[in-house]
């Protein structure tokens, strides 16, 4: 029944998208929506119709006001900064306003001391002009709300921030700031909003995963992970940025210009346009009850230490399809101007409500810019299986643990009650995962295959009278998987995750699982595989498929809780569909938990595993209706919970 239902929906989607090019607005996202919205006795056809309407009509299916009230006029940025913050400001400074029962953060500022930047201006390429003419790439709430400013320039920055107090030691905005030194590559596009000159960061890379979280979910800057290198020669410097094993962007032969002077006006002009950045992601594009917001960012250089004009000899840009950077920049196209800057930067961020409409980017290239990346696995998908599940050949080692209920309780969101039963911690290695292509809705093989290790930490709960498994945290070694998971409400973070079987999966083989994050131990397990079981027994929280088994309760959220009444998350409750082909018990199990605040398993669970085992399985996900599905999280207590769990969620 599940298979038939999804094939019908796939045929509907395929017919709707006939003749649409791969980059047609909404095609990939609608495919994901169609593939995940129905289950016999579950999701209503009204929900299916809603998602299909989004495919056919795009954002025109929404009515309402104009997004963007409050975007500043062009002019002196320092005066705008002073108007916004009351002048000056210090790291973590913020203003607050009352909203009903809870206080919301209207704006906050951060000072990046000692920043070093290479700033470059490029002409707007024809490829971007052509794409922008079709609409849908800037998150405009309706056609024409945001348009490309063809008279402006693409602004590219390669920056090193040695002092970047983006994190917090405890509750956000209240505890001591945490320095997150990092490099950043950003591409800002000039746009017009009813004649106002603003900009939008459409592509960004960083080399620190916590900084990535702070930018993505605290400022709507679509950062992804990369590595940065700088090679200084006798007379020139080269900059190179790599991501997922491929060169993404390279600047060659950066040398002092014959006239190295840079005016204060030129520096001010580079940062003059206020940024208007919009959240991205599948749930934000499809769930109607998520917040309708965007973010305004103002960047002001202060305490300028040095500024010098430079010449650039060469530019190299990747043509990888799932990065999409060559739409914005072209290899061989040199900047019209460039300078190096040493200064302190003050960044002011403000969340702005968008009236009755939600700014949602429509074109697929936005997914490439914000979420995707090159394939890095050589594993092949088996396209001949009876059940077309997206995740294949998963080696799973699971264990159950008693819960320290009092210690765990503060980490549960409001309205969530701990149920009877035990915690489930399991490690899985997918070989491969086709998670952009659920139930083969895009064909036999989707746009990208993944291979990664992932640790799930779940506890049984009750929400709105229904039983679920609630994932406290997930740790994995794949940044595209992390971003895609967080878009769906899975609290994923990057980690070092190793997983070995010696000599291989077989009787008496030794198993070792070792997960750490930023040097802090999280979870270690060793054991010995038993004989292959004759009968497959479902494991709750891992492989149970029955209609009465608990689904997984996810908090689909796209922003920090700046204003809880606006940025309240929605419960999204998928149910796994698994096909287990091998099962074994696990003997001689030994476990070590870490207790770092970012993943405090040792505080939550008793150390001795009550049961453990191994599975080989394929998996995919469906939505079911009823219970907490698509309901907003309870408002009372949400802000306090968000502050308590901030380190767990983002640090």
Residue pairs with C-beta under 8 A, 6 or more apart in sequence:
1 40
2 39
2 40
2 577
2 622
3 387
3 388
3 439
5 38
5 39
5 40
6 35
6 38
6 439
6 441
9 34
9 35
9 37
9 38
9 48
9 441
10 34
10 35
10 439
10 440
10 441
12 34
12 52
13 30
13 31
13 34
13 35
13 52
13 55
13 441
16 30
16 52
16 55
16 56
17 24
17 27
17 30
17 31
17 55
20 27
22 364
23 363
23 364
23 365
24 364
25 58
25 134
25 135
25 136
25 362
25 363
25 364
26 54
26 55
26 58
26 362
27 55
27 364
28 364
28 367
28 436
28 442
28 447
29 54
29 282
29 285
29 286
29 364
29 367
30 51
30 52
30 54
30 55
31 437
31 441
31 442
32 282
32 436
32 438
32 441
33 51
33 52
33 54
33 55
33 282
33 286
34 48
34 51
34 52
34 55
34 441
35 437
35 438
35 439
35 441
36 438
36 439
36 574
36 621
36 622
36 623
37 43
37 47
37 48
37 51
37 623
38 45
38 47
38 48
38 622
38 623
39 575
39 622
39 623
39 624
41 547
41 624
42 575
42 622
42 623
42 624
42 625
42 626
43 622
43 623
43 624
43 625
44 625
47 623
47 625
50 288
51 286
53 61
54 61
54 285
54 286
58 136
58 362
59 136
59 140
59 141
59 142
59 143
59 357
59 358
59 360
59 362
60 142
60 143
62 141
62 142
62 356
62 357
62 358
63 356
63 357
64 141
64 355
64 356
64 357
65 354
65 355
65 356
65 357
66 141
66 142
66 145
66 194
66 355
66 357
67 139
67 140
67 141
67 145
67 292
67 294
67 354
67 355
67 357
67 358
67 359
68 145
68 146
68 193
68 194
68 276
68 294
68 352
68 354
69 352
69 355
70 296
70 350
70 352
71 193
71 196
71 198
71 274
71 276
71 296
71 352
72 80
72 196
72 198
72 274
72 296
72 298
73 196
74 196
74 197
74 272
74 273
75 272
76 268
77 268
77 271
77 272
77 274
77 298
77 299
77 300
78 300
80 274
80 298
81 89
81 109
81 298
81 300
81 346
81 348
82 88
84 107
84 298
84 348
84 350
85 93
85 95
85 107
85 109
85 348
86 95
89 109
89 111
89 346
89 348
90 109
90 111
91 109
91 110
91 111
91 165
91 177
92 108
92 110
92 165
92 168
92 173
92 177
93 108
93 109
94 105
94 106
94 107
94 108
94 109
94 173
95 105
95 106
95 107
95 108
96 103
96 104
96 105
96 106
97 103
97 104
97 106
99 563
99 564
99 565
99 566
100 565
101 635
101 636
102 564
102 565
102 635
102 638
102 639
103 639
104 562
104 563
104 564
104 565
104 566
105 173
105 351
105 562
105 563
106 350
106 351
106 562
106 563
107 348
107 349
107 350
108 173
108 348
108 349
109 346
109 347
109 348
109 349
110 164
110 165
110 166
110 177
110 346
110 347
110 349
111 163
111 165
111 302
111 344
111 345
111 346
111 347
112 161
112 163
112 164
112 344
112 345
112 346
112 347
113 162
113 163
113 344
114 161
114 162
114 163
114 342
114 344
115 159
115 160
115 161
115 162
115 163
115 341
115 342
115 343
115 344
115 345
116 159
116 160
116 162
116 340
116 341
116 342
117 157
117 158
117 159
117 160
117 340
117 341
117 342
117 343
118 157
118 158
118 159
118 239
118 251
118 254
118 310
118 338
118 340
119 155
119 156
119 157
119 270
119 338
119 339
119 340
119 341
120 155
120 156
120 157
120 251
120 312
120 335
120 337
120 338
121 153
121 154
121 155
121 156
121 270
121 335
121 336
121 337
121 338
122 153
122 154
122 155
122 156
122 329
122 333
122 335
122 336
123 153
123 154
123 333
123 336
124 148
124 150
124 152
124 153
124 154
124 189
124 190
125 154
125 327
125 328
125 329
125 330
125 333
127 326
127 327
127 328
127 330
128 148
128 154
128 189
128 327
128 328
129 148
129 150
131 137
131 327
131 363
131 365
132 138
132 147
132 148
133 148
134 363
135 143
135 144
135 362
136 361
136 362
136 363
136 366
137 202
137 361
137 362
137 363
137 365
137 366
138 146
138 147
138 148
138 189
138 191
138 200
138 202
138 278
138 359
138 361
139 146
139 200
139 278
139 294
139 359
139 360
139 361
139 366
140 146
140 147
140 359
141 354
141 355
141 357
141 358
141 359
141 360
142 357
145 193
145 194
145 359
146 191
146 192
146 193
146 200
146 276
146 359
147 191
147 192
148 189
148 190
148 191
148 192
149 190
149 191
149 192
149 197
151 190
152 190
152 197
152 199
152 273
153 190
153 336
154 187
154 188
154 189
154 190
154 328
154 329
155 187
155 188
155 190
155 199
155 270
156 185
156 186
156 187
156 188
156 329
156 335
157 184
157 185
157 186
157 188
158 183
158 184
158 185
158 228
158 239
158 241
158 251
159 183
159 184
159 185
159 186
160 182
160 183
160 228
161 181
161 182
161 183
161 184
161 345
162 181
163 179
163 181
164 179
164 180
164 181
164 182
164 211
165 177
165 178
165 179
165 180
166 177
166 178
166 180
166 210
166 211
166 214
166 215
166 218
167 177
167 178
167 179
167 180
167 210
167 214
167 650
167 651
168 174
168 175
168 176
168 177
168 178
168 646
168 647
168 651
169 175
169 176
169 177
169 178
170 176
170 646
170 647
171 643
171 644
171 646
172 560
172 643
172 646
174 643
178 651
180 208
180 210
180 211
180 214
181 208
182 206
182 207
182 208
182 211
183 206
183 207
183 228
184 204
184 205
184 206
184 211
184 223
185 204
185 205
185 206
185 226
185 228
185 241
185 248
185 249
186 201
186 203
186 204
186 205
186 221
187 201
187 202
187 203
187 204
187 325
187 328
187 329
188 199
188 200
188 201
188 202
188 273
188 275
189 199
189 200
189 202
189 328
190 197
190 199
190 273
191 198
191 199
191 200
191 276
192 198
193 276
197 273
198 273
198 274
198 275
198 276
199 273
199 274
199 275
199 276
200 275
200 276
200 277
200 278
201 221
201 222
201 275
201 277
201 297
202 222
202 328
202 366
202 369
202 370
203 222
203 324
203 325
203 328
203 369
203 370
204 215
204 221
204 222
204 223
204 224
205 223
205 224
205 225
205 226
205 241
205 243
205 248
206 212
206 215
206 223
206 224
206 225
206 226
207 225
207 226
207 227
207 228
209 225
209 479
209 493
209 494
210 518
210 650
210 651
211 223
212 223
212 224
212 225
212 479
213 493
213 650
213 651
214 650
215 221
215 223
216 222
216 223
216 483
216 486
217 486
217 557
217 558
217 559
217 560
217 650
218 349
218 559
218 560
219 277
219 295
219 297
219 349
220 277
220 278
220 279
220 280
220 294
220 295
220 559
221 277
221 297
222 277
222 280
222 369
222 370
222 371
224 243
224 370
224 371
224 373
224 479
224 480
224 483
225 243
225 479
225 494
226 241
226 242
226 243
226 248
227 241
227 242
227 243
228 239
228 240
228 241
229 239
229 240
229 241
229 242
230 237
230 238
230 239
230 240
231 237
231 238
231 240
235 255
236 252
236 253
236 254
236 255
236 313
237 254
237 255
238 250
238 251
238 252
238 253
238 254
239 250
239 251
239 254
240 247
240 249
240 250
240 251
241 247
241 248
241 249
241 250
242 248
243 323
243 373
243 374
244 373
244 374
244 376
244 479
244 480
245 374
245 376
246 318
246 320
246 374
247 316
247 318
248 317
248 318
248 320
248 323
248 325
249 315
249 316
249 317
249 318
249 325
249 329
250 314
250 315
250 316
251 312
251 314
251 315
252 312
252 313
252 314
252 315
252 316
253 311
253 312
253 313
253 314
254 310
254 311
254 312
254 313
254 338
254 340
255 310
255 311
255 313
256 308
256 309
256 310
256 311
257 308
257 309
257 310
257 311
259 309
260 308
260 309
260 310
261 308
261 309
262 307
262 308
262 309
262 339
262 341
264 304
266 337
266 339
267 301
267 304
267 307
267 339
267 341
268 301
271 299
271 300
271 301
274 296
274 297
274 298
275 295
275 296
275 297
275 298
275 299
276 294
276 295
276 296
277 294
277 295
277 296
277 297
278 294
278 295
278 359
278 360
278 361
279 293
279 294
279 295
279 558
279 559
280 361
280 366
280 367
280 370
280 371
280 487
281 370
281 371
281 483
281 486
281 487
281 488
281 558
282 484
282 487
282 488
283 290
283 487
283 488
283 489
283 556
283 558
283 570
283 572
284 290
284 358
284 360
284 487
284 558
285 360
285 361
287 556
287 570
287 572
287 630
289 570
289 630
289 632
290 358
290 556
290 557
290 558
290 569
290 570
291 353
291 558
291 559
291 566
291 567
291 568
292 353
292 354
292 355
292 356
292 357
292 358
292 359
293 351
293 352
293 353
293 354
293 558
293 559
293 566
293 567
294 351
294 352
294 354
294 359
295 349
295 350
295 351
295 352
296 349
296 350
296 352
297 347
297 348
297 349
298 347
298 348
299 345
299 346
299 347
300 345
300 346
300 347
300 348
301 341
301 343
301 344
301 345
302 343
302 344
302 345
302 346
303 343
303 344
304 341
304 342
304 343
305 342
305 343
306 340
306 341
306 342
307 339
307 340
307 341
307 342
307 343
308 339
308 340
309 337
309 338
309 339
310 338
310 339
310 340
311 338
312 334
312 335
312 338
314 332
314 334
315 329
315 330
315 331
315 332
315 333
315 334
315 335
316 331
317 325
317 326
317 329
317 330
317 331
318 325
318 326
319 326
319 331
320 373
320 374
321 368
321 447
322 368
322 372
322 373
322 374
322 375
322 447
322 448
323 368
323 369
323 372
323 373
323 374
324 365
324 368
324 369
325 369
327 365
328 369
351 559
351 562
351 563
351 566
351 567
353 566
361 370
370 483
371 480
371 483
371 484
371 487
372 436
372 447
372 448
372 480
373 448
373 479
373 480
374 448
375 448
375 449
375 450
376 450
376 451
377 431
377 432
377 449
377 450
377 451
379 393
379 431
379 432
379 449
379 451
380 432
380 449
381 392
381 432
381 434
381 444
381 445
381 449
382 392
382 393
383 444
383 445
385 392
385 579
385 618
387 577
387 579
387 618
388 439
388 440
388 444
389 439
389 577
389 578
389 579
389 618
389 619
389 620
390 433
390 434
390 435
390 437
390 438
390 439
390 440
390 446
390 619
390 620
391 430
391 433
391 434
391 435
391 618
391 619
391 620
392 430
392 431
392 432
392 433
392 434
392 618
393 430
393 431
393 432
393 616
393 618
394 428
394 429
394 430
394 431
394 615
394 616
394 617
394 618
394 619
395 428
395 429
395 431
395 499
395 501
395 505
395 614
395 616
396 426
396 427
396 428
396 542
396 543
396 614
396 615
396 616
396 617
397 426
397 427
397 499
397 511
397 513
397 525
397 527
397 586
397 612
397 613
397 614
398 424
398 425
398 426
398 427
398 539
398 541
398 542
398 612
398 613
398 614
398 615
399 424
399 425
399 426
399 525
399 586
399 589
399 591
399 609
399 611
399 612
400 422
400 423
400 424
400 425
400 609
400 610
400 611
400 612
401 422
401 423
401 425
401 591
401 605
401 606
401 607
401 608
401 609
401 610
402 422
402 423
402 605
402 606
402 608
402 610
403 418
403 422
403 423
403 459
403 604
403 605
403 606
404 603
404 604
404 605
404 606
405 418
407 603
407 604
408 418
408 459
408 603
408 604
409 418
410 641
410 644
410 645
411 472
411 604
411 644
411 645
411 648
412 418
412 461
412 470
412 641
413 555
413 633
413 634
413 638
413 641
414 633
414 634
414 635
414 636
414 637
414 638
414 641
415 463
415 464
415 633
415 634
416 461
416 462
416 463
416 470
416 553
417 461
417 462
417 463
418 459
418 460
418 461
419 460
419 461
419 462
419 467
420 460
421 460
421 540
422 460
422 610
422 611
423 457
423 458
423 459
423 460
423 604
423 605
424 456
424 458
424 459
424 469
424 539
424 540
424 541
424 542
425 455
425 456
425 457
425 458
425 523
425 601
425 605
426 455
426 456
426 541
426 542
427 453
427 454
427 455
427 456
427 497
427 499
427 513
427 515
427 523
427 525
428 453
428 454
428 456
429 451
429 452
429 453
429 454
429 499
430 450
430 451
430 452
430 454
431 451
432 449
432 450
432 451
433 449
433 450
433 451
433 452
433 481
434 440
434 445
434 446
434 448
434 449
434 450
435 446
435 450
435 481
435 484
436 442
436 446
436 447
436 448
436 484
437 443
437 445
437 446
437 447
438 620
438 621
439 620
440 446
448 480
450 478
450 480
450 481
451 478
452 476
452 477
452 478
452 481
452 497
453 476
453 477
453 497
453 498
453 499
454 474
454 475
454 476
454 477
454 478
454 481
454 492
454 497
455 474
455 475
455 476
455 495
455 497
455 513
455 515
455 522
455 523
456 471
456 474
457 471
457 472
457 473
457 474
457 599
457 601
458 469
458 470
458 471
458 472
458 541
458 552
459 469
459 470
459 472
459 604
460 467
460 468
460 469
460 470
460 540
460 541
460 550
461 467
461 468
461 469
461 470
461 553
462 468
463 470
463 553
463 571
463 627
463 628
464 571
464 627
464 628
464 631
465 627
466 550
466 573
466 626
466 627
466 628
467 550
468 550
468 551
468 552
468 553
468 573
468 627
468 628
469 540
469 541
469 550
469 551
469 552
469 553
470 552
470 553
471 490
471 491
471 552
471 554
472 491
472 604
472 648
473 491
473 493
473 599
473 648
474 485
474 490
474 491
474 492
474 493
475 492
475 493
475 494
475 495
475 497
475 515
475 517
475 522
475 599
476 482
476 485
476 492
476 493
476 494
476 495
476 497
477 494
477 495
477 496
477 497
479 494
481 492
482 492
482 493
482 494
485 492
486 492
487 558
488 554
488 556
488 572
488 574
489 554
489 555
489 556
489 557
489 569
489 570
489 572
490 554
491 555
491 648
491 649
493 517
493 598
493 599
493 650
494 517
495 515
495 516
495 517
495 522
496 514
496 515
496 516
496 517
497 514
497 515
498 512
498 513
498 514
498 515
499 512
499 513
499 514
500 511
500 512
501 509
501 510
501 511
501 529
502 509
502 510
502 512
503 509
505 529
505 582
505 614
505 616
506 529
507 529
507 530
507 531
507 532
508 528
508 529
509 528
509 529
510 526
510 527
510 528
510 529
511 525
511 526
511 527
511 528
511 529
511 586
511 614
512 524
512 525
512 526
513 523
513 524
513 525
513 526
514 523
514 524
515 521
515 522
515 523
515 524
516 522
516 594
517 596
517 598
517 599
518 598
520 594
520 596
520 598
520 599
521 592
521 594
521 596
522 593
522 594
522 596
522 599
522 601
523 591
523 592
523 593
523 594
523 599
523 601
524 591
524 592
525 589
525 590
525 591
525 592
525 609
525 612
526 588
526 589
526 590
527 586
527 587
527 588
527 589
527 590
527 612
528 586
528 587
528 588
529 584
529 585
529 586
529 587
529 614
530 584
530 585
530 586
530 587
531 584
531 585
532 582
532 583
532 584
533 583
533 584
533 585
536 580
536 583
537 583
538 544
538 545
538 546
538 549
539 613
539 615
540 549
540 550
541 550
542 578
542 615
543 576
543 578
543 580
543 615
543 617
543 619
544 550
544 576
544 578
545 576
545 577
545 578
549 575
551 573
551 574
551 575
551 576
551 624
551 627
552 573
552 574
552 575
552 576
553 571
553 573
553 628
554 571
554 572
554 573
554 574
555 569
555 570
555 571
555 572
555 633
556 569
556 570
556 571
556 572
557 567
557 569
557 570
558 567
559 567
560 567
560 642
561 567
561 638
561 639
561 642
561 643
564 635
564 638
564 639
564 642
565 635
568 632
568 633
568 635
568 638
569 632
569 633
570 630
570 631
570 632
570 633
571 628
571 629
571 630
571 631
571 632
571 633
572 623
572 629
572 630
573 623
573 624
573 627
573 628
573 629
574 621
574 622
574 623
574 624
575 621
575 622
575 623
575 624
576 619
576 620
576 621
577 619
577 620
577 621
577 622
578 617
578 618
578 619
579 617
579 618
579 619
580 615
580 616
580 617
581 616
581 617
581 618
582 614
582 615
582 616
583 613
583 614
583 615
583 616
584 613
584 614
585 612
585 613
585 614
586 612
586 613
586 614
589 609
589 612
591 607
591 608
591 609
592 607
593 601
593 602
593 605
593 607
594 600
594 601
594 602
595 601
595 602
595 603
597 647
597 648
597 651
598 647
598 648
598 651
599 648
600 648
623 629
642 649
